[in-house]
Amino acid sequence: MELAEVLEALRERWDEVQEFLDESARARLRELLTAPSGDPERIARRIVRLLLASVPDGHPVRAVFEDSVRYARGARAEQINREAVLSALAFFGRRPAAAAQPPPDADDWLLDAGNVTAAEYRAGGHDPADPDLIRLTDRQGTVRLPSFQFDGASGLPLPLVVEVNRLLDADDDPWGVADWWLGANAWLDAVPARLLGTPGEHSLLAAARAEIAEW
């Protein structure tokens, strides 16, 4: 696994890892993220080591990063995809802290409605960290993306789903937005996700706006 892959994996578990940072680690992380200059690859390796030191032994997320420290030196560093590292660092700098685990009142049935894991989605050449997608973290720590969001042929996000997700702020409230898509909607008299690809999909944006008006 190259460093860029390690950072991508860290992006998927970023919210969860942040919960383990004490004030000293958070201060050090801020220093690394706000450094006015420096080699982004070296900064990325330092971030990985810092976060690894904060994650407790036995936690599932450790398995992803156990051998990542070897990228601090050696010829393998030359294989690093510089653009991927820069992208990951930019993500770390803007991503807010949030709880990765499902909220106590999460409806686990939402995970049974059909989904792909973040790893599977990334393997298809797509970005599972896209803030316009619903990303649900199950109780084992696996990030899952509900399948209705994607075109069955290309695997790309459906433009209408992206627009609605952005309107309802799926990045901030993924479980609530998943429930909106997969639960019965009185305004539509239907389950919104089932209207995708039908004439009824033209009412989805109006229904989403009506949802916001009720908040």
C-alpha positions as CSV (number, residue, x, y, z in Angstrom):
1,M,0.0,0.0,0.0
2,E,1.4,3.4,-1.0
3,L,1.1,6.4,1.2
4,A,-1.6,7.9,-1.0
5,E,-3.7,4.8,-0.4
6,V,-3.0,5.0,3.4
7,L,-4.2,8.6,3.3
8,E,-7.3,7.7,1.3
9,A,-8.1,5.0,3.9
10,L,-7.6,7.6,6.6
11,R,-10.0,9.9,4.9
12,E,-12.7,7.3,5.1
13,R,-12.2,6.9,8.9
14,W,-11.3,10.5,9.6
15,D,-14.2,11.3,11.8
16,E,-13.7,8.2,13.9
17,V,-10.0,8.7,14.4
18,Q,-10.4,12.3,15.5
19,E,-12.3,11.1,18.6
20,F,-9.0,9.7,19.9
21,L,-7.0,12.9,19.7
22,D,-6.1,14.6,23.0
23,E,-5.4,18.4,23.1
24,S,-1.7,17.9,22.5
25,A,-2.3,15.8,19.4
26,R,-4.9,18.2,18.1
27,A,-2.5,21.1,18.6
28,R,0.2,19.2,16.7
29,L,-2.2,18.3,13.9
30,R,-3.2,22.0,13.5
31,E,0.5,22.9,13.2
32,L,1.0,20.3,10.5
33,L,-2.1,21.4,8.6
34,T,-1.4,25.1,8.8
35,A,2.3,24.9,8.0
36,P,3.0,27.7,5.4
37,S,5.4,25.5,3.5
38,G,7.1,22.1,3.5
39,D,7.1,18.9,1.6
40,P,3.4,17.6,1.6
41,E,4.6,14.0,1.5
42,R,6.6,14.5,4.6
43,I,3.7,16.3,6.3
44,A,1.4,13.5,5.3
45,R,3.6,10.8,6.8
46,R,3.9,12.8,10.1
47,I,0.1,13.1,10.2
48,V,-0.3,9.3,9.7
49,R,2.3,8.6,12.5
50,L,0.6,11.2,14.8
51,L,-2.8,9.6,14.3
52,L,-1.6,6.1,14.7
53,A,-0.1,7.0,18.0
54,S,-3.5,8.2,19.1
55,V,-5.6,5.2,18.1
56,P,-5.8,2.6,20.8
57,D,-4.4,-1.0,20.4
58,G,-7.0,-3.4,19.2
59,H,-9.2,-0.8,17.5
60,P,-10.3,-2.0,14.0
61,V,-9.0,1.2,12.3
62,R,-5.4,0.4,13.4
63,A,-5.2,-2.6,11.0
64,V,-5.5,-0.2,8.1
65,F,-2.4,1.8,9.2
66,E,-0.2,-0.6,11.1
67,D,2.6,-0.7,8.5
68,S,2.2,2.9,7.2
69,V,5.1,4.3,9.2
70,R,7.6,2.5,6.9
71,Y,6.7,5.2,4.3
72,A,8.7,7.7,6.4
73,R,11.8,6.7,4.6
74,G,13.0,4.5,1.7
75,A,12.7,4.4,-2.0
76,R,9.0,3.5,-1.8
77,A,8.4,7.2,-1.0
78,E,9.2,8.0,-4.7
79,Q,6.1,6.1,-5.7
80,I,3.8,8.4,-3.9
81,N,1.2,10.1,-6.0
82,R,1.8,13.7,-5.1
83,E,-1.6,15.0,-6.3
84,A,-3.4,12.4,-4.1
85,V,-1.4,13.4,-1.1
86,L,-2.1,17.1,-1.7
87,S,-5.8,16.3,-2.1
88,A,-5.8,14.3,1.2
89,L,-4.1,17.1,3.1
90,A,-6.7,19.6,1.8
91,F,-9.4,17.2,3.0
92,F,-7.9,16.9,6.4
93,G,-7.7,20.7,6.6
94,R,-11.4,21.3,5.9
95,R,-13.1,18.3,7.3
96,P,-15.0,19.1,10.5
97,A,-15.1,16.8,13.5
98,A,-18.1,14.5,13.7
99,A,-19.1,11.2,15.1
100,A,-18.5,8.4,12.6
101,Q,-20.4,5.8,14.5
102,P,-24.2,5.7,13.9
103,P,-26.2,7.9,16.3
104,P,-28.0,6.1,19.1
105,D,-31.3,6.4,17.4
106,A,-30.0,5.3,13.9
107,D,-32.3,3.1,11.9
108,D,-30.0,0.1,11.0
109,W,-32.5,-1.0,8.4
110,L,-31.2,1.8,6.2
111,L,-28.0,-0.3,5.8
112,D,-30.1,-3.2,4.5
113,A,-31.6,-1.3,1.7
114,G,-28.7,-2.0,-0.7
115,N,-25.3,-0.3,-0.5
116,V,-21.6,-0.5,-1.6
117,T,-18.7,-0.1,0.8
118,A,-16.4,2.9,0.4
119,A,-13.6,0.5,-0.6
120,E,-15.7,-1.0,-3.4
121,Y,-16.7,2.4,-4.6
122,R,-13.1,3.6,-4.6
123,A,-12.0,0.4,-6.5
124,G,-14.4,1.4,-9.2
125,G,-12.4,4.7,-9.7
126,H,-14.8,6.9,-7.7
127,D,-14.3,9.1,-4.6
128,P,-16.2,7.8,-1.6
129,A,-15.4,11.0,0.3
130,D,-17.5,13.1,-2.0
131,P,-19.5,15.4,0.4
132,D,-22.5,15.2,-1.9
133,L,-23.0,11.5,-1.2
134,I,-24.7,9.8,1.7
135,R,-22.0,7.8,3.7
136,L,-23.2,5.7,6.5
137,T,-20.8,4.2,9.0
138,D,-22.0,0.9,10.4
139,R,-21.3,-0.4,13.9
140,Q,-18.3,-2.3,12.7
141,G,-16.8,1.0,11.4
142,T,-17.3,0.2,7.7
143,V,-18.4,3.2,5.5
144,R,-21.3,2.2,3.3
145,L,-22.9,4.3,0.5
146,P,-26.6,3.5,-0.4
147,S,-26.7,2.1,-3.9
148,F,-29.7,4.2,-5.1
149,Q,-27.4,7.2,-5.4
150,F,-25.6,5.7,-8.4
151,D,-26.3,5.1,-12.1
152,G,-26.4,1.4,-12.6
153,A,-24.3,1.5,-15.8
154,S,-21.6,4.0,-15.0
155,G,-21.5,3.8,-11.2
156,L,-21.5,7.6,-11.2
157,P,-23.7,9.6,-8.8
158,L,-27.0,10.5,-10.3
159,P,-27.1,14.3,-10.8
160,L,-30.6,14.6,-9.2
161,V,-29.5,12.7,-6.1
162,V,-26.4,14.9,-5.8
163,E,-28.6,18.0,-6.0
164,V,-31.1,16.7,-3.4
165,N,-28.3,15.5,-1.1
166,R,-26.6,18.9,-1.3
167,L,-29.9,20.6,-0.5
168,L,-30.6,18.4,2.5
169,D,-26.9,18.5,3.6
170,A,-26.1,14.8,3.4
171,D,-22.5,15.5,4.5
172,D,-23.7,16.8,7.9
173,D,-26.7,14.5,8.4
174,P,-26.2,11.3,6.4
175,W,-28.6,9.2,8.4
176,G,-31.4,11.7,8.3
177,V,-31.0,12.2,4.5
178,A,-30.9,8.4,4.0
179,D,-34.1,8.1,5.9
180,W,-35.7,10.8,3.7
181,W,-34.7,8.9,0.6
182,L,-35.7,5.4,1.8
183,G,-38.7,6.1,4.0
184,A,-42.2,6.8,3.0
185,N,-42.8,10.4,2.1
186,A,-46.3,11.9,2.8
187,W,-45.7,14.8,0.4
188,L,-44.8,12.5,-2.5
189,D,-47.1,9.6,-1.3
190,A,-44.1,7.4,-2.2
191,V,-40.6,6.4,-1.2
192,P,-38.4,9.0,-2.9
193,A,-35.6,6.6,-4.0
194,R,-38.2,4.5,-5.8
195,L,-39.1,7.5,-8.0
196,L,-35.6,7.7,-9.5
197,G,-35.7,6.9,-13.2
198,T,-39.5,7.4,-13.3
199,P,-41.6,10.4,-14.3
200,G,-42.2,11.0,-10.6
201,E,-38.5,12.0,-10.1
202,H,-39.4,15.5,-11.3
203,S,-41.2,16.0,-8.0
204,L,-38.2,15.1,-5.8
205,L,-36.5,18.5,-5.7
206,A,-39.8,20.2,-4.7
207,A,-40.3,17.6,-2.0
208,A,-36.8,18.2,-0.7
209,R,-37.5,22.0,-0.6
210,A,-40.7,21.3,1.2
211,E,-38.8,19.3,3.8
212,I,-36.4,22.2,4.4
213,A,-39.4,24.6,4.7
214,E,-40.7,22.5,7.6
215,W,-37.4,22.7,9.6
